[in-house]
Amino acid sequence: MALPEALANRLTVPAIAAPMTSVSGPELVIAACRSGVVGSFPTHNAATTEKLDTWLRQIFAALIDHDGPTAPVAPNLVVHRTNTRLQADLDCLVRHGVELVITSVGSPKPVIAPLHAIGCRVFADVSSMAHAQRAIEAGADGLVLLTAGAGGQTGWANPFAFARAVRARYDGPIVLAGGITDGTSILAAQVLGVDLVYLGTRFIATSESLATDEYRTALIESTLDDVTLSTRVGGIPANLLASWLARDDRSAANQESSSGFEQDRLLRNRTAWSAGHSVAGVGAVTTVAELVQAITEQYERARDKLLPTLTESRPEARIDTYRPATTPGNQGRVTSSVAGTVDLNRPDSY
Ligand SMILES: Cc1cc2nc3c(=O)[nH]c(=O)nc-3n(C[C@H](O)[C@H](O)[C@H](O)COP(=O)(O)O)c2cc1C
């Protein structure tokens, strides 16, 4: 597994409660970390850098008080040039000695050196092979693969193809974002060679999120077919609930955009109801702890169901030595935490 033990050992299930504008705040982060999933939030959810400082104090105080291990806190920095608070928020994260930061909407390069100087790992979100390459060259410690169907600002790549293409060239931690609906999806992601997953949409309908009740109800009532791609919110394609787009006032500021990402525009539209295809898994409002427990149980059930299936079809195989049929291209190697140890560096291994 590419995930450092210092991270992996503190997780109930290999997941991150993904950073979400206007949804993730201290309560959600604290509950996630206490439940054993990484708790993330965009720094811009705190109205000012001073407020961010207060949030971090609150979060760390609550986690220190917790009886038992807690998962890492991972603030999310929008590194796009239009984020006027980037330097101030970065300085604040450095002062707090955070252990993991997730960057989005741009190259992580400007923030890597100051964060590495305090021993903080930096995961960068990427939506193409070129972005992945750029992030690795900049010194990122892990990649978040934004794929088709993700909530918020989405990727377009197919998760199967993207995860395998990146894994064939990169042996560091990979996080898969988009379409992770339940524990079964997490197991499937691990088979692809992924170390961690993002769950965003699933956490919106928790009682600890900052979402309104109206938004939570809309999620419960929506199906996968109700998710629509639009550039209206931040200027780049994002997945939104059709019910929000239908009731939005369609003023000039809210029309589709071709000018690219603008942080101001994103924050002006912060009340948008965003959701990914994983909305299919939202059936009720629960606490974060209940959600994590349900996902963990699904994950364990899926694993217990899958293992005998694999060993039955290949009686001589044990799961920790399972290999797919050898082909001239893959030399019998496979990148998967289900499959066990593998050569992750070989471009021909997928
Ligand atoms: C309401 C909402 C707001 C989001 N805001 C952010 C954000 O501020 N920063 C970020 O990096 N990603 C943001 N995202 C994307 C999520 O971090 C994550 O990639 C996505 O939710 C994964 O797909 P899923 O929702 O299907 O789990 C947002 C997603 C949603 C649903």
The ligand as an SDF file (V2000), in Angstrom:
LIG
                    3D

 31 33  0  0  0  0  0  0  0  0999 V2000
  -21.1300   20.8390   -2.3800 C   0  0  0  0  0  0  0  0  0  0  0  0
  -19.7290   20.5400   -2.8430 C   0  0  0  0  0  0  0  0  0  0  0  0
  -18.7520   21.4930   -2.6770 C   0  0  0  0  0  0  0  0  0  0  0  0
  -17.4240   21.2160   -3.0680 C   0  0  0  0  0  0  0  0  0  0  0  0
  -16.4540   22.1470   -2.8200 N   0  0  0  0  0  0  0  0  0  0  0  0
  -15.1480   21.8230   -3.0390 C   0  0  0  0  0  0  0  0  0  0  0  0
  -14.1060   22.6970   -2.6390 C   0  0  0  0  0  0  0  0  0  0  0  0
  -14.3250   23.7650   -2.0640 O   0  0  0  0  0  0  0  0  0  0  0  0
  -12.8180   22.3130   -2.8510 N   0  0  0  0  0  0  0  0  0  0  0  0
  -12.5280   21.1130   -3.4670 C   0  0  0  0  0  0  0  0  0  0  0  0
  -11.3390   20.7960   -3.6560 O   0  0  0  0  0  0  0  0  0  0  0  0
  -13.5040   20.2780   -3.8770 N   0  0  0  0  0  0  0  0  0  0  0  0
  -14.7910   20.5930   -3.6560 C   0  0  0  0  0  0  0  0  0  0  0  0
  -15.7880   19.7130   -4.0050 N   0  0  0  0  0  0  0  0  0  0  0  0
  -15.4180   18.4260   -4.6010 C   0  0  0  0  0  0  0  0  0  0  0  0
  -15.2310   17.3560   -3.5130 C   0  0  0  0  0  0  0  0  0  0  0  0
  -14.1040   17.6700   -2.7400 O   0  0  0  0  0  0  0  0  0  0  0  0
  -15.0680   15.9500   -4.1260 C   0  0  0  0  0  0  0  0  0  0  0  0
  -14.1500   15.9590   -5.1780 O   0  0  0  0  0  0  0  0  0  0  0  0
  -16.3860   15.3820   -4.6240 C   0  0  0  0  0  0  0  0  0  0  0  0
  -17.4150   15.6430   -3.7230 O   0  0  0  0  0  0  0  0  0  0  0  0
  -16.2700   13.8700   -4.8550 C   0  0  0  0  0  0  0  0  0  0  0  0
  -17.4180   13.3670   -5.4800 O   0  0  0  0  0  0  0  0  0  0  0  0
  -18.7070   12.8360   -4.6630 P   0  0  0  0  0  0  0  0  0  0  0  0
  -19.4130   14.0650   -4.2350 O   0  0  0  0  0  0  0  0  0  0  0  0
  -19.4700   12.0730   -5.6580 O   0  0  0  0  0  0  0  0  0  0  0  0
  -18.2210   12.0250   -3.5140 O   0  0  0  0  0  0  0  0  0  0  0  0
  -17.1120   19.9750   -3.6610 C   0  0  0  0  0  0  0  0  0  0  0  0
  -18.1290   19.0200   -3.8330 C   0  0  0  0  0  0  0  0  0  0  0  0
  -19.4170   19.2870   -3.4230 C   0  0  0  0  0  0  0  0  0  0  0  0
  -20.4650   18.2200   -3.5910 C   0  0  0  0  0  0  0  0  0  0  0  0
  1  2  1  0
  2  3  1  0
  2 30  2  0
  3  4  2  0
  4  5  1  0
  4 28  1  0
  5  6  2  0
  6  7  1  0
  6 13  1  0
  7  8  2  0
  7  9  1  0
  9 10  1  0
 10 11  2  0
 10 12  1  0
 12 13  2  0
 13 14  1  0
 14 15  1  0
 14 28  1  0
 15 16  1  0
 16 17  1  0
 16 18  1  0
 18 19  1  0
 18 20  1  0
 20 21  1  0
 20 22  1  0
 22 23  1  0
 23 24  1  0
 24 25  2  0
 24 26  1  0
 24 27  1  0
 28 29  2  0
 29 30  1  0
 30 31  1  0
M  END
$$$$
